[in-house]
Amino acid sequence: MNSKLNKIALGGGCHWCTEAVFQALIGVMKVEQGYVASVNENSSFSEAIIVHFNTEGVSLKTLIEIHLHTHKSTSNHAMRSKYRSAVYTFSEEQRKESEGIINNLQEDFEYKIITKVYPFQSFKASREAIQNYYQKNPNKPFCKTFINPKLEILLQKFSYQVKKVKYHI
C-alpha cells in the first residue's frame, strides 16, 4: 500500500450529506458511507463515513477543518446518538494529531466545538441503494435542502480543494 494513502472516519450529520461533501474533494480517493462504532459508551453505531485520502492531495487538517464547517460541530442537539459529532482515528498518532487540529481550529468558531476524537472500532456499510446518494439524486428535495447548503460552504470556504465537476446547486 502506498504510504501516502490514509483514512479517517467522520461523523456529524446525515451520512448522505457527509458523503457528498467529501466525495467532492481533491485528494479523496474513496468515501465509504455507513455506520461507525467506537468503544465503551460510544460503541453503538452512528451515521458516518470513512474517507480514504492521499496525503499529497489533501491534509488531515484540511479534512477535519472541512468537517467542522459542514456539520453542526458546535451543537449538542437531541439527535447526537444517531449523528455523533466525531473524528474516528485508526492510530494513536492520528488521534493526537486530530485532537491538536480541533483544538487549534477552535478560535475559528464562535461556540465551543463539541466534536470528539474516538478510536475507530467497526464499520457497517449502508445498503447499496443509498450509497452515493447525492450523485444518484441531486435534484431530490432532501439534496436541495440539506446537501446543497453544505456544498455551497465547501465552494465558498474551500474552493481550492474542490474537484472541478459540475454541481447541482
C-alpha positions as CSV (number, residue, x, y, z in Angstrom):
1,M,0.0,0.0,0.0
2,N,1.2,3.5,-0.9
3,S,2.4,5.2,2.3
4,K,0.7,8.4,1.2
5,L,-2.7,6.8,1.3
6,N,-4.5,7.2,4.6
7,K,-8.0,7.0,6.0
8,I,-10.1,8.8,8.7
9,A,-13.7,8.2,9.7
10,L,-16.0,11.2,10.2
11,G,-19.5,11.6,11.7
12,G,-21.6,14.6,12.4
13,G,-24.8,14.8,10.4
14,C,-26.6,12.6,7.9
15,H,-24.1,10.4,6.2
16,W,-25.6,11.3,2.8
17,C,-24.5,14.9,3.4
18,T,-21.1,14.0,4.8
19,E,-20.5,11.6,1.9
20,A,-21.4,14.3,-0.7
21,V,-19.1,16.8,0.8
22,F,-16.0,14.5,1.0
23,Q,-16.6,13.0,-2.5
24,A,-16.2,16.5,-3.9
25,L,-12.6,16.9,-2.6
26,I,-9.3,16.7,-4.4
27,G,-7.2,14.1,-2.8
28,V,-10.1,11.9,-1.6
29,M,-9.8,8.6,-3.3
30,K,-12.9,6.9,-1.9
31,V,-15.7,7.5,0.6
32,E,-17.5,4.7,2.3
33,Q,-20.9,5.6,3.7
34,G,-22.4,3.8,6.7
35,Y,-22.3,3.5,10.4
36,V,-19.2,3.7,12.7
37,A,-18.8,2.4,16.3
38,S,-16.1,3.3,18.7
39,V,-15.5,1.8,22.2
40,N,-17.1,2.0,25.6
41,E,-20.0,4.5,25.8
42,N,-19.6,5.2,22.1
43,S,-19.8,1.5,21.0
44,S,-23.2,2.0,19.4
45,F,-23.3,2.6,15.6
46,S,-23.7,6.2,14.5
47,E,-24.0,7.6,10.9
48,A,-20.6,8.3,9.5
49,I,-18.2,7.9,6.6
50,I,-14.7,6.5,6.1
51,V,-12.6,8.8,3.9
52,H,-9.7,7.3,2.0
53,F,-7.3,10.1,1.0
54,N,-3.9,10.8,-0.5
55,T,-1.9,13.0,1.8
56,E,-0.3,14.7,-1.2
57,G,-3.8,15.8,-2.3
58,V,-5.4,16.8,1.0
59,S,-4.1,17.0,4.5
60,L,-5.8,15.6,7.6
61,K,-6.0,19.2,8.9
62,T,-8.0,20.3,5.8
63,L,-10.3,17.3,6.1
64,I,-11.1,18.0,9.7
65,E,-11.5,21.7,9.1
66,I,-14.0,21.0,6.3
67,H,-15.8,18.5,8.5
68,L,-16.2,21.0,11.3
69,H,-17.5,23.7,8.9
70,T,-20.0,21.4,7.1
71,H,-21.9,19.9,10.1
72,K,-23.2,21.3,13.4
73,S,-19.9,20.8,15.2
74,T,-20.9,23.2,18.0
75,S,-24.4,22.0,18.5
76,N,-25.2,19.3,21.1
77,H,-28.7,18.6,19.7
78,A,-31.1,15.8,20.6
79,M,-30.0,13.6,17.6
80,R,-26.4,13.2,18.7
81,S,-26.7,9.4,19.3
82,K,-27.7,8.9,15.7
83,Y,-25.4,11.7,14.4
84,R,-22.4,11.6,16.8
85,S,-20.1,14.6,16.1
86,A,-16.8,12.7,15.8
87,V,-13.5,12.0,14.2
88,Y,-12.7,8.3,14.4
89,T,-9.0,7.6,14.2
90,F,-7.1,4.5,13.1
91,S,-3.9,5.0,15.2
92,E,-2.6,6.7,18.3
93,E,-0.6,9.1,16.2
94,Q,-3.7,10.1,14.2
95,R,-5.7,10.5,17.4
96,K,-3.1,13.0,18.8
97,E,-2.9,14.9,15.5
98,S,-6.7,15.1,15.2
99,E,-7.1,16.4,18.8
100,G,-4.5,19.0,18.1
101,I,-6.1,20.1,14.9
102,I,-9.5,20.5,16.6
103,N,-8.0,22.5,19.5
104,N,-6.2,24.8,17.1
105,L,-9.4,25.4,15.0
106,Q,-11.5,26.3,18.0
107,E,-10.5,30.0,17.5
108,D,-12.4,30.0,14.1
109,F,-15.7,29.2,15.8
110,E,-17.9,31.4,18.0
111,Y,-19.1,28.5,20.1
112,K,-17.3,25.5,21.6
113,I,-16.6,22.7,19.2
114,I,-18.3,19.5,20.6
115,T,-16.7,17.2,18.0
116,K,-14.7,14.4,19.8
117,V,-11.9,12.2,18.7
118,Y,-12.6,8.5,19.2
119,P,-10.8,5.3,18.3
120,F,-12.3,3.6,15.3
121,Q,-13.7,0.2,16.2
122,S,-16.0,-1.1,13.5
123,F,-18.0,-0.1,10.4
124,K,-21.2,-1.3,8.7
125,A,-21.7,-0.1,5.2
126,S,-25.1,1.5,4.2
127,R,-27.2,-0.6,1.8
128,E,-26.3,-0.1,-1.8
129,A,-29.5,1.7,-2.7
130,I,-28.5,4.8,-0.5
131,Q,-24.8,4.8,-1.2
132,N,-23.6,7.7,-3.4
133,Y,-26.9,9.3,-2.6
134,Y,-26.2,12.8,-3.8
135,Q,-24.6,11.6,-7.0
136,K,-27.7,9.5,-7.8
137,N,-30.3,12.0,-6.6
138,P,-29.0,15.6,-6.9
139,N,-32.5,17.1,-7.6
140,K,-34.4,15.4,-4.8
141,P,-35.8,17.8,-2.2
142,F,-33.5,16.3,0.6
143,C,-30.4,17.1,-1.5
144,K,-31.5,20.6,-2.4
145,T,-32.5,21.4,1.3
146,F,-29.7,19.7,3.2
147,I,-26.7,18.8,1.0
148,N,-26.6,21.8,-1.4
149,P,-26.0,24.3,1.5
150,K,-23.1,22.2,2.7
151,L,-21.6,22.1,-0.9
152,E,-22.1,25.9,-1.0
153,I,-20.0,26.3,2.2
154,L,-17.4,24.0,0.6
155,L,-17.3,26.1,-2.6
156,Q,-17.1,29.4,-0.6
157,K,-14.5,28.4,2.0
158,F,-12.6,25.6,0.4
159,S,-12.8,26.1,-3.4
160,Y,-9.1,25.3,-3.8
161,Q,-9.8,21.8,-2.5
162,V,-12.9,21.0,-4.7
163,K,-12.7,18.8,-7.7
164,K,-13.6,20.6,-11.0
165,V,-17.0,19.0,-11.6
166,K,-20.5,20.4,-12.2
167,Y,-22.6,20.7,-9.0
168,H,-26.4,21.0,-8.9
169,I,-26.5,24.0,-6.6
